[in-house]
Each structure stands twice: as C-alpha cells, then as structure tokens.
C-alpha cells in the first residue's frame, strides 16, 4: 500500500477533498493531520505519519502562508520529510504562485484548477 502525507492548511477544505478523492482513486492513501486533542503531542503523530509515508505532498496556498501557526507546521513537516529521506513534492496553483521558501523540496508541481 502506498501512503502519502499531505501538508496543507485546514482552511483549504475543497482542495483537500479533491486531493483525497484523486489519491484514493489510484489506490494511494493520503494521510492528513488536523489539530485535534490526542493522547500524544501532535508533532509525534505527524512524525509517525511522515515516517510511514512513501512521500510528502505540500499543497502551497494562500491559506498556508496567511497563518504563522500553519507556516510553522508545514516547515516542521518539510524538515521531517528530509530527516526521513522522503521526497517532498510542493504543489502550487499555476495562477496563484506563493512566495514561501521550502528548503528541502525535491519535486515541484504546478497545476491548473
């Protein structure tokens, strides 16, 4: 089974629903993390999910960069991808380019909605 960790803003609900449908249609399980009270600190669950994933996909949107909180989490997730030797795909809308550094990117994908 192929798993991919999805780094994103929780505000991008429509995009994430579409991504979930697309990945599942090709037998890929997307792993999403939203902040919810858990027994473990959130960073531990994120680290587990990145480690068991085959790759990390970062969906870079306006919502990602509009929150310092979200920017910090996606930077953390990118660092985990590097630490775990996972490919880090940055996915961005060709019509709405975002200027935000992603140090460990291995692949860059532009899409047209």
C-alpha atoms as an extended CHARMM CRD file, in Angstrom:
* protein
*
       113  EXT
         1         1  UNK       CA              0.0000000000        0.0000000000        0.0000000000  PROA      1               0.0000000000
         2         2  UNK       CA              1.2280000000        3.4860000000       -0.8610000000  PROA      2               0.0000000000
         3         3  UNK       CA              0.7630000000        6.2490000000        1.7180000000  PROA      3               0.0000000000
         4         4  UNK       CA              1.4280000000        9.9360000000        1.1920000000  PROA      4               0.0000000000
         5         5  UNK       CA              1.4830000000       12.5690000000        3.8990000000  PROA      5               0.0000000000
         6         6  UNK       CA             -0.4130000000       15.7160000000        2.9210000000  PROA      6               0.0000000000
         7         7  UNK       CA              0.8900000000       19.0010000000        4.3050000000  PROA      7               0.0000000000
         8         8  UNK       CA             -1.7620000000       21.6920000000        3.9310000000  PROA      8               0.0000000000
         9         9  UNK       CA             -3.9310000000       24.3450000000        5.5150000000  PROA      9               0.0000000000
        10        10  UNK       CA             -7.1280000000       23.0980000000        7.1050000000  PROA      10              0.0000000000
        11        11  UNK       CA             -8.8350000000       26.1160000000        5.5000000000  PROA      11              0.0000000000
        12        12  UNK       CA             -8.3960000000       24.5220000000        2.0440000000  PROA      12              0.0000000000
        13        13  UNK       CA            -11.2830000000       22.1050000000        2.5640000000  PROA      13              0.0000000000
        14        14  UNK       CA            -12.4210000000       21.8620000000       -1.0710000000  PROA      14              0.0000000000
        15        15  UNK       CA             -8.9040000000       21.3330000000       -2.3740000000  PROA      15              0.0000000000
        16        16  UNK       CA             -8.2050000000       18.6780000000        0.2410000000  PROA      16              0.0000000000
        17        17  UNK       CA            -11.4500000000       16.8330000000       -0.5280000000  PROA      17              0.0000000000
        18        18  UNK       CA            -10.4660000000       16.7460000000       -4.1960000000  PROA      18              0.0000000000
        19        19  UNK       CA             -6.9420000000       15.5730000000       -3.3800000000  PROA      19              0.0000000000
        20        20  UNK       CA             -8.3400000000       12.8450000000       -1.1370000000  PROA      20              0.0000000000
        21        21  UNK       CA            -10.6030000000       11.6230000000       -3.9530000000  PROA      21              0.0000000000
        22        22  UNK       CA             -7.8210000000       11.7300000000       -6.5530000000  PROA      22              0.0000000000
        23        23  UNK       CA             -5.2860000000        9.8030000000       -4.4680000000  PROA      23              0.0000000000
        24        24  UNK       CA             -7.8120000000        7.1890000000       -3.3410000000  PROA      24              0.0000000000
        25        25  UNK       CA             -8.9180000000        6.6490000000       -6.9610000000  PROA      25              0.0000000000
        26        26  UNK       CA             -5.4080000000        5.3770000000       -7.7340000000  PROA      26              0.0000000000
        27        27  UNK       CA             -5.0730000000        3.2820000000       -4.5440000000  PROA      27              0.0000000000
        28        28  UNK       CA             -2.9220000000        5.7990000000       -2.6770000000  PROA      28              0.0000000000
        29        29  UNK       CA             -3.8360000000        6.5480000000        0.9270000000  PROA      29              0.0000000000
        30        30  UNK       CA             -3.4580000000       10.2280000000        1.8020000000  PROA      30              0.0000000000
        31        31  UNK       CA             -2.5960000000       10.9200000000        5.4380000000  PROA      31              0.0000000000
        32        32  UNK       CA             -3.9580000000       14.2310000000        6.7020000000  PROA      32              0.0000000000
        33        33  UNK       CA             -3.2780000000       15.7870000000       10.0820000000  PROA      33              0.0000000000
        34        34  UNK       CA             -5.5680000000       18.3190000000       11.6720000000  PROA      34              0.0000000000
        35        35  UNK       CA             -5.0920000000       19.6390000000       15.1560000000  PROA      35              0.0000000000
        36        36  UNK       CA             -7.2490000000       17.6020000000       17.4930000000  PROA      36              0.0000000000
        37        37  UNK       CA             -6.7320000000       16.8460000000       21.1720000000  PROA      37              0.0000000000
        38        38  UNK       CA             -4.9820000000       13.4900000000       21.3720000000  PROA      38              0.0000000000
        39        39  UNK       CA             -3.0780000000       11.4740000000       23.9140000000  PROA      39              0.0000000000
        40        40  UNK       CA              0.1650000000       12.1700000000       22.0550000000  PROA      40              0.0000000000
        41        41  UNK       CA              1.5370000000       15.6210000000       21.2620000000  PROA      41              0.0000000000
        42        42  UNK       CA              0.6030000000       16.4880000000       17.6320000000  PROA      42              0.0000000000
        43        43  UNK       CA              4.2250000000       16.5000000000       16.4750000000  PROA      43              0.0000000000
        44        44  UNK       CA              4.6080000000       12.8260000000       17.4570000000  PROA      44              0.0000000000
        45        45  UNK       CA              1.6390000000       11.7330000000       15.3250000000  PROA      45              0.0000000000
        46        46  UNK       CA              2.8900000000       13.8570000000       12.4220000000  PROA      46              0.0000000000
        47        47  UNK       CA              6.3410000000       12.3000000000       12.7240000000  PROA      47              0.0000000000
        48        48  UNK       CA              4.8130000000        8.7900000000       12.7110000000  PROA      48              0.0000000000
        49        49  UNK       CA              2.7220000000        9.5620000000        9.6310000000  PROA      49              0.0000000000
        50        50  UNK       CA              5.6080000000       11.1100000000        7.6920000000  PROA      50              0.0000000000
        51        51  UNK       CA              7.8020000000        8.1230000000        8.5720000000  PROA      51              0.0000000000
        52        52  UNK       CA              5.2410000000        5.5870000000        7.3260000000  PROA      52              0.0000000000
        53        53  UNK       CA              4.5560000000        7.5750000000        4.1580000000  PROA      53              0.0000000000
        54        54  UNK       CA              6.2110000000        6.9970000000        0.8240000000  PROA      54              0.0000000000
        55        55  UNK       CA              6.3320000000       10.7410000000        0.1310000000  PROA      55              0.0000000000
        56        56  UNK       CA              5.1590000000       14.1170000000        1.4300000000  PROA      56              0.0000000000
        57        57  UNK       CA              2.9950000000       16.4700000000       -0.6250000000  PROA      57              0.0000000000
        58        58  UNK       CA              2.8140000000       20.1200000000        0.4180000000  PROA      58              0.0000000000
        59        59  UNK       CA             -0.1310000000       21.9980000000       -1.0710000000  PROA      59              0.0000000000
        60        60  UNK       CA              1.1220000000       25.5690000000       -1.0310000000  PROA      60              0.0000000000
        61        61  UNK       CA             -1.7920000000       28.0130000000       -0.9590000000  PROA      61              0.0000000000
        62        62  UNK       CA             -2.6430000000       31.4880000000        0.3180000000  PROA      62              0.0000000000
        63        63  UNK       CA             -4.1760000000       29.8420000000        3.3700000000  PROA      63              0.0000000000
        64        64  UNK       CA             -0.8580000000       28.2100000000        4.2300000000  PROA      64              0.0000000000
        65        65  UNK       CA              1.0120000000       31.4920000000        4.3460000000  PROA      65              0.0000000000
        66        66  UNK       CA             -1.7820000000       33.5240000000        5.9660000000  PROA      66              0.0000000000
        67        67  UNK       CA             -1.1280000000       31.9400000000        9.3760000000  PROA      67              0.0000000000
        68        68  UNK       CA              2.1760000000       31.8750000000       11.2580000000  PROA      68              0.0000000000
        69        69  UNK       CA              0.8900000000       28.7740000000       13.0080000000  PROA      69              0.0000000000
        70        70  UNK       CA              0.3560000000       26.9280000000        9.7230000000  PROA      70              0.0000000000
        71        71  UNK       CA              3.6510000000       28.1370000000        8.2450000000  PROA      71              0.0000000000
        72        72  UNK       CA              5.4800000000       26.7290000000       11.2630000000  PROA      72              0.0000000000
        73        73  UNK       CA              3.7780000000       23.3450000000       10.9730000000  PROA      73              0.0000000000
        74        74  UNK       CA              4.4500000000       22.9640000000        7.2520000000  PROA      74              0.0000000000
        75        75  UNK       CA              8.0910000000       23.9160000000        7.8010000000  PROA      75              0.0000000000
        76        76  UNK       CA              8.2770000000       21.2530000000       10.5040000000  PROA      76              0.0000000000
        77        77  UNK       CA              6.6880000000       18.6820000000        8.1840000000  PROA      77              0.0000000000
        78        78  UNK       CA              9.1680000000       19.5340000000        5.4190000000  PROA      78              0.0000000000
        79        79  UNK       CA             12.0260000000       19.0410000000        7.8610000000  PROA      79              0.0000000000
        80        80  UNK       CA             10.6090000000       15.6680000000        8.8660000000  PROA      80              0.0000000000
        81        81  UNK       CA             10.4450000000       14.6560000000        5.2010000000  PROA      81              0.0000000000
        82        82  UNK       CA             14.1400000000       15.4660000000        4.8470000000  PROA      82              0.0000000000
        83        83  UNK       CA             15.0360000000       13.6300000000        8.0590000000  PROA      83              0.0000000000
        84        84  UNK       CA             13.1210000000       10.5440000000        6.9070000000  PROA      84              0.0000000000
        85        85  UNK       CA             14.6110000000       10.6900000000        3.3720000000  PROA      85              0.0000000000
        86        86  UNK       CA             11.1730000000       11.1600000000        1.8040000000  PROA      86              0.0000000000
        87        87  UNK       CA             10.5440000000       13.0060000000       -1.4120000000  PROA      87              0.0000000000
        88        88  UNK       CA              8.8570000000       16.3680000000       -0.7830000000  PROA      88              0.0000000000
        89        89  UNK       CA              6.5270000000       17.4550000000       -3.5610000000  PROA      89              0.0000000000
        90        90  UNK       CA              5.4240000000       21.0890000000       -3.4730000000  PROA      90              0.0000000000
        91        91  UNK       CA              2.1450000000       21.5100000000       -5.3420000000  PROA      91              0.0000000000
        92        92  UNK       CA              1.0550000000       25.0090000000       -6.3370000000  PROA      92              0.0000000000
        93        93  UNK       CA             -1.6760000000       26.6460000000       -8.4140000000  PROA      93              0.0000000000
        94        94  UNK       CA             -0.0320000000       27.9910000000      -11.5860000000  PROA      94              0.0000000000
        95        95  UNK       CA             -2.3790000000       31.0070000000      -11.4560000000  PROA      95              0.0000000000
        96        96  UNK       CA             -1.6450000000       31.8590000000       -7.8300000000  PROA      96              0.0000000000
        97        97  UNK       CA              2.0650000000       31.4690000000       -7.1470000000  PROA      97              0.0000000000
        98        98  UNK       CA              3.0940000000       31.6980000000       -3.4940000000  PROA      98              0.0000000000
        99        99  UNK       CA              6.4240000000       33.1210000000       -2.3760000000  PROA      99              0.0000000000
       100       100  UNK       CA              7.3940000000       30.9480000000        0.5600000000  PROA      100             0.0000000000
       101       101  UNK       CA             10.7080000000       29.1210000000        0.9510000000  PROA      101             0.0000000000
       102       102  UNK       CA             10.5840000000       25.3370000000        1.1500000000  PROA      102             0.0000000000
       103       103  UNK       CA             14.1980000000       24.2730000000        1.7860000000  PROA      103             0.0000000000
       104       104  UNK       CA             14.0010000000       20.5190000000        1.2210000000  PROA      104             0.0000000000
       105       105  UNK       CA             11.7450000000       20.3670000000       -1.8290000000  PROA      105             0.0000000000
       106       106  UNK       CA             12.6550000000       17.5160000000       -4.1790000000  PROA      106             0.0000000000
       107       107  UNK       CA              9.8970000000       17.9750000000       -6.7770000000  PROA      107             0.0000000000
       108       108  UNK       CA              7.7660000000       20.9310000000       -7.7890000000  PROA      108             0.0000000000
       109       109  UNK       CA              4.3470000000       20.5790000000       -9.4180000000  PROA      109             0.0000000000
       110       110  UNK       CA              2.2640000000       23.3630000000      -10.9130000000  PROA      110             0.0000000000
       111       111  UNK       CA             -1.3960000000       22.6200000000      -11.5260000000  PROA      111             0.0000000000
       112       112  UNK       CA             -4.2420000000       24.4690000000      -13.1330000000  PROA      112             0.0000000000
       113       113  UNK       CA             -7.5130000000       24.1300000000      -11.1990000000  PROA      113             0.0000000000
